[in-house]
Amino acid sequence: MEEALKPPNNPREPWNKGKLIGQKTPFKLKEVWAIRVWLQLEHRVRELALFDLGLDSKLRACDLVKLKVRDICHGDRIAPRAITMQQKTSRPVQFEITEQTRKAVADWMKLRNLNAEDYLFPSRIHKSQHLGTRQYARIVNSWVKHIGLDPCSYGTHSIRRTKATLIYKRTKNLRAVQLLLGHAKIESTVRYLGIDVDDALEISEEMDI
C-alpha cells in the first residue's frame, strides 16, 4: 500500500517551467531589417518569404502555415490584397501584401515550382503537407537568436504583433488595427497591443527622468 502512495521517480515537468509566459514582444523596425537583411544575404528564400508574409498578413501561426498559393494569387500573379478565413474565430480577415513581400514569395514559389493548390510552405516532413506551427516556431526562434534577442521574449506572435503595433503607434486608430488582426471585440485588440502599458512607457521616456 505504501508503495502505491509513493510519487513517481521521474515526475513530468510542467511545459512552462523556467519559461516566461505572456505576450510576446513585437519586433522594432531595426530588428525587422536585421532579420530581413540576414535572410537575404544567406539566400534563405523560403524563410524570407515566410518572414515577410508573416509580417504583412498578421496571421496567427496556425493560419499562416496553412495558406495555399490560390489564397494569395490571381492566376499566376500574387495579389496586392488577400483574404482568408481564420481558424480560431471562423471570421474572414483581409491583408495587404506589399511589393517587397510579393517579390520574396514569388521567388520562393518559382524555386519550388508551386501550383495553385499547393501549400505555400510545404513541410519537409513527409507525413505533413504543410509547415507545422512548431516548425514555424523553431524557425522564428532561430531568427531571434541570430540578432541577439532573448528567445523567451519573442515568438510567432511577435511576427503577428509587429505591423499591428507600428500601425497603431502611427495612427492611434484602434478600429483599423482591430480589423487587420481579425478581432471580434475591440477590447481584445486593446489587450493584445498592451496599449495602456506602452503608452505609460512612452510618456515616461518623453519625460526623460
C-alpha positions in Angstrom: 0.0 0.0 0.0 2.8 2.4 0.9 4.5 1.7 -2.4 1.3 2.8 -4.2 1.4 6.1 -2.4 5.0 7.0 -3.4 5.4 9.7 -6.1 6.8 8.5 -9.4 10.6 8.6 -9.7 10.5 10.9 -12.7 7.5 13.2 -12.5 6.7 15.0 -15.7 7.8 18.7 -15.5 5.3 21.4 -16.5 5.8 22.5 -20.1 6.3 26.2 -18.9 8.8 25.5 -16.1 11.6 28.1 -16.3 9.9 30.0 -19.2 8.5 33.5 -19.3 4.8 33.2 -20.2 2.8 36.2 -21.5 2.5 38.4 -24.5 5.4 38.2 -26.9 7.3 41.4 -27.7 6.8 42.8 -31.2 9.9 43.5 -33.3 11.2 47.0 -33.8 11.9 48.3 -37.3 15.7 47.9 -36.9 15.2 44.3 -35.8 12.9 43.6 -38.7 15.6 44.8 -41.1 18.3 43.0 -39.2 16.5 39.7 -39.8 15.5 40.5 -43.4 19.0 41.5 -44.5 20.5 38.4 -42.9 18.0 36.1 -44.7 18.7 37.9 -48.0 22.5 37.6 -47.5 22.2 33.9 -46.6 19.9 33.3 -49.6 17.2 31.7 -47.3 14.5 32.1 -49.9 11.8 30.1 -48.0 12.4 31.9 -44.7 12.5 35.3 -46.3 9.1 34.6 -47.9 7.7 33.3 -44.6 9.1 36.2 -42.6 7.7 38.9 -45.0 4.3 37.3 -45.5 4.0 36.7 -41.7 4.6 40.4 -41.1 2.2 41.6 -43.8 -0.6 39.2 -43.1 -0.5 39.5 -39.3 -2.0 36.0 -39.2 -1.7 33.5 -36.4 0.8 30.8 -36.9 -2.0 28.2 -37.5 -3.4 30.3 -40.3 -0.1 31.3 -41.9 1.3 27.8 -42.3 -2.0 26.6 -44.0 -2.0 29.3 -46.7 -2.2 27.9 -50.2 -0.9 29.5 -53.4 -4.5 30.2 -54.5 -5.2 32.1 -51.3 -2.8 34.9 -52.4 -2.7 34.6 -56.1 -4.9 35.8 -59.0 -3.9 33.4 -61.8 -0.2 33.4 -61.9 0.2 36.8 -60.1 0.4 37.5 -56.4 -2.4 39.8 -55.5 -1.7 43.1 -53.6 -4.5 42.1 -51.2 -5.8 38.7 -50.0 -8.5 37.4 -47.7 -8.5 34.2 -45.6 -10.7 32.5 -43.0 -9.3 32.4 -39.5 -9.2 29.0 -37.8 -9.7 30.4 -34.3 -12.6 32.7 -34.9 -14.1 31.4 -38.2 -14.1 35.0 -39.3 -12.6 36.3 -42.6 -9.6 38.7 -42.4 -8.1 40.7 -45.2 -4.5 41.8 -45.5 -2.2 43.7 -47.8 0.8 42.1 -49.5 3.5 44.7 -50.1 5.6 44.7 -53.3 8.6 43.6 -51.2 6.7 40.6 -49.9 5.3 39.7 -53.3 8.8 39.5 -54.7 10.0 37.3 -51.8 7.0 35.0 -52.2 7.3 34.9 -56.0 11.0 33.9 -55.7 10.1 31.1 -53.3 7.2 29.9 -55.5 9.4 29.8 -58.5 12.2 27.9 -56.7 9.7 25.2 -55.5 7.6 25.3 -58.7 4.4 25.7 -56.6 0.9 25.4 -58.2 -2.4 26.9 -57.2 -3.5 24.0 -54.9 -0.1 23.7 -53.2 0.6 24.9 -49.7 2.8 28.0 -49.8 5.1 26.4 -47.3 5.3 22.7 -47.8 6.6 20.6 -44.9 9.9 18.9 -45.2 8.5 16.1 -43.1 6.8 13.5 -45.3 3.8 12.9 -43.0 2.7 16.6 -43.0 1.5 18.5 -46.0 2.5 21.9 -44.8 4.9 23.6 -42.4 3.8 22.9 -38.8 3.3 25.5 -36.2 6.1 24.0 -34.1 8.4 24.0 -37.1 7.5 27.7 -37.7 8.2 28.5 -34.0 11.6 26.9 -34.2 12.4 29.0 -37.3 11.3 32.2 -35.6 13.4 31.2 -32.6 16.5 30.9 -34.9 15.9 34.4 -36.2 15.5 35.9 -32.7 18.8 34.2 -31.5 20.7 35.3 -34.6 20.1 39.0 -34.0 20.9 38.6 -30.3 17.4 38.9 -28.7 16.1 36.8 -25.8 14.1 33.8 -27.2 11.9 33.9 -24.1 10.5 37.3 -25.0 9.8 36.6 -28.7 7.9 34.1 -30.7 5.5 33.7 -33.6 3.1 36.2 -32.1 5.9 38.7 -32.3 5.6 38.5 -36.1 1.8 38.9 -35.8 2.0 41.9 -33.5 4.8 43.8 -35.2 3.0 45.6 -38.0 -0.2 46.0 -36.0 1.8 47.7 -33.2 3.6 50.0 -35.7 0.3 50.9 -37.4 -1.3 51.8 -34.0 1.6 53.9 -32.9 1.5 55.9 -36.2 -2.3 56.3 -36.5 -3.8 55.6 -33.0 -6.6 54.0 -35.0 -7.8 51.1 -32.9 -10.7 50.2 -35.1 -8.3 49.8 -38.1 -6.0 47.6 -36.1 -8.9 45.5 -34.9 -9.9 44.8 -38.5 -6.4 44.0 -39.5 -6.0 41.5 -36.7 -9.4 40.0 -37.2 -10.5 40.5 -33.6 -14.2 40.2 -32.8 -14.0 42.7 -30.0 -12.0 45.9 -29.7 -11.2 45.1 -26.1 -9.3 42.1 -27.4 -7.2 44.5 -29.6 -6.5 46.7 -26.6 -5.3 43.8 -24.6 -3.3 42.3 -27.5 -1.4 45.6 -28.2 -0.9 46.3 -24.5 -1.8 49.9 -25.2 -2.0 51.1 -21.6 1.4 49.8 -20.7 3.0 51.0 -23.9 1.6 54.5 -23.6 2.7 54.8 -20.0 6.3 53.8 -21.0 6.3 56.3 -23.9 5.2 59.1 -21.5 7.9 58.1 -19.0 10.6 58.1 -21.8 9.4 61.5 -23.0 9.8 62.9 -19.5 13.4 61.9 -19.6 13.6 61.3 -15.8 
